[in-house]
Amino acid sequence: MSKNHHESSKDNVPEKSGIDLRGTFISVMLLGGFIIISWLGIYLLFLSR
């Protein structure tokens, strides 16, 4: 029974559907860059005072 359960759970895993995630990757990189630049700006402002 556990073997059948394992095989049926494999069927639920979607195969590569051809979704292009480059836009998502670029958005995440831009957001990360913005957070890092903001943090550095605030840190440098803290050091200058």
C-alpha positions in Angstrom: 0.0 0.0 0.0 2.8 2.5 0.8 4.3 1.8 -2.6 1.1 2.8 -4.4 0.8 5.9 -2.2 4.4 6.9 -3.2 3.7 6.3 -6.9 0.4 8.3 -6.8 2.1 11.2 -5.0 4.6 11.3 -7.9 1.8 11.9 -10.3 0.8 15.1 -8.4 4.2 16.7 -9.1 3.9 18.9 -12.1 6.5 18.5 -14.8 8.2 21.5 -16.3 5.4 23.5 -17.7 7.5 25.9 -19.7 6.8 28.9 -17.4 9.5 31.6 -17.9 10.7 32.8 -14.5 13.3 35.3 -15.8 11.0 38.2 -15.0 10.5 37.0 -11.5 14.3 36.5 -11.0 15.0 40.0 -12.3 12.3 41.5 -10.0 13.8 39.7 -7.0 17.3 40.8 -7.8 16.1 44.4 -8.2 14.3 44.3 -4.9 17.3 42.7 -3.2 19.5 45.4 -4.6 17.2 48.1 -3.5 17.2 46.7 0.1 21.0 46.4 0.2 21.5 50.0 -1.2 18.9 51.3 1.3 20.6 49.5 4.2 24.1 50.8 3.1 22.7 54.4 2.8 21.2 54.3 6.3 24.4 52.7 7.7 26.6 55.4 6.1 24.2 58.1 7.4 24.6 56.6 10.9 28.4 56.6 10.6 28.5 60.2 9.4 26.6 61.5 12.4 
